[in-house]
Amino acid sequence: MDIRKLEAFCKVFELRSFSKAGQELFLSQPTISSHISHLEDELGVLLFDRLGKRTVPTQPADLLYRTAKELFQSLDDVQSEIHMLRDKVVGELQIGGSTIPANLILPRLISGFMRMHPGVTFSVDVSDTLEILKRVHNGDLSLGLVGSKPDLPGLASSLLMEDDMVVVASPALAKSLDGENGTPLESVLSLPWIMREKGSGTRKSLEDALDACGGLRNLNVVSHVGSTTAVIECVLAGVGVSATSQLAVQRYVESGDLVLLDVPELRKRRRFYLTYLSDRKLYPAMRAFLAYVENARETLPQQLMPGRKTSSGSASIRLVEANSA
C-alpha cells in the first residue's frame, strides 16, 4: 500500500473535501481523486460517499483512517528516535560476551557508562567465544568481548585486558598434590577433570597448554559443562579439577573453598578482546561506549580484584594498551 495514497486519503477524511486535501498537500484534485480510486480498487471497498458537494467517509474508511493514523504516528516516532540516535548518546547497544567477560567484566563497564549516559540501554547476549564472534561478524551484535583474538575478516579488535588461567581443586583433592616446585603435571592429569564445551576460549587456552607439553592425550575428562559457573560448582562439589579464569575463582580461593594448584606447565595468560565490525557506521552511543572502555583500562583491574598480587608482586590481572587487529 503506497504511503502517499494513504496520506491523501487521511487528508480527504479529515477535511471532507478532495479539493481542500489537494491544496494542503500541494496536489491537484485529479491526483487526489486518483490516489483514492487506487486505494478503493486495492481494498475492494468504497471509501467515500460523494453526496452532492459533500464527501462522507464510509465505515471501511473509518477503520482505515484509525490504522493509518497509528502508522503515521509510529513513523514519526521512529524518525524522532533515529534523529536522536544520530545526534545524541541514546538508544540500545547490543553486546555479546563469552562467559567470563560477560559475567565479570561487562557489568562493571555497563554500570559506570550508564551513570554517565542514562539514555543508553544494553542488551547482553552470553555464549561461547566462537558464537559471539560469528554474531558480531554477521552484524547481529554491535560489539563483543571475547576470550581469544578474532580472526574473521572485517573485525577490528583491541586487547582489553589479561587474566591468568589457573587450575583449581577442592581442598580435599588438593591435599595429596603438593610438590616442592609446584604440583607435578602427571599427578594433576590423573585426577578427574571438568572441561568447558567446544568453542570456549578457556578450553582452547587449556588445550594449547596441554598440547605444548604433550599432556592432552592423557587428560582424564569426566564431565563437559557449558559455563564457568558450572565449572566452579563441579569443582566445589568435588567432581574433579578444572582450568578457569582466576578472575572467576579468586573469591572462592580467598574464602578457602577452592585451592589454586601450582602447575608450571599449565600456567597461561588469558586475553580478552573487544571486537566490532571495522566498516560499520558508529553512532554516538557506540562511539561513547568505546571511548569509555578505553578510559576504564586504568581503573578496571582494581575494581575487579582489589589488592590481588601475583607471587612477583605485580598485578596478575591488568589492562593493556589497545592493539588493532
C-alpha positions, 0 to 999 in steps of 0.5 A: 500500500503506497504511503502517499495514497494513504496520506491523501486519503487521511487528508480527504477524511479529515477535511471532507473535501478532495479539493481542500486535501489537494491544496494542503498537500500541494496536489491537484484534485485529479491526483487526489481523486486518483490516489483514492480510486487506487486505494478503493480498487486495492481494498475492494471497498468504497471509501467515500460517499460523494453526496452532492458537494459533500464527501462522507467517509464510509465505515471501511474508511473509518477503520482505515483512517484509525490504522493509518493514523497509528502508522503515521504516528509510529513513523514519526516516532521512529524518525524522532528516535533515529534523529536522536540516535544520530545526534545524541548518546541514546538508544540500545547497544547490543553486546555479546560476551563469552562467559567470563567477560560477560559475567565479570567484566561487562557489568562493571563497564555497563554500570559506570557508562550508564551513570554517565549516559542514562539514555543508553540501554544494553542488551547482553547476549552470553555464549561461547567465544566462537558464537559471539564472534560469528554474531558480531561478524554477521552484524547481529551484535554491535560489539563483543568481548571475547576470550581469544583474538578474532580472526574473521575478516572485517573485525577490528579488535583491541586487547582489553585486558589479561587474566591468568588461567589457573587450575583449581581443586577442592581442598580435599583433592588438593591435599595429596598434590603438593610438590616442592616446585609446584604440583607435578603435571602427571599427578594433576592429569590423573585426577578427574577433570571438568572441561568447558564445551567446544568453542570456549576460549578457556578450553582452547587456552587449556588445550594449547597448554596441554598440547605444548607439553604433550599432556592432552592425550592423557587428560582424564575428562569426566564431565563437559559443562557449558559455563564457568559457573558450572565449572566452579560448582563441579569443582566445589562439589568435588567432581574433579579439577578444572582450568578457569579464569582466576578472575572467576575463582579468586573469591572462592580461593580467598574464602578457602573453598577452592585451592589454586594448584601450582602447575608450571606447565599449565600456567597461561595468560588469558586475553580478552578482546573487544571486537566490532565490525571495522566498516560499520557506521558508529553512532554516538552511543557506540562511539561513547561506549568505546571511548569509555572502555578505553578510559576504564583500562586504568581503573578496571583491574582494581575494581575487579580484584582489589589488592590481588598480587601475583607471587612477583608482586605485580598485578596478575590481572591488568589492562593493556594498551589497545592493539588493532587487529 
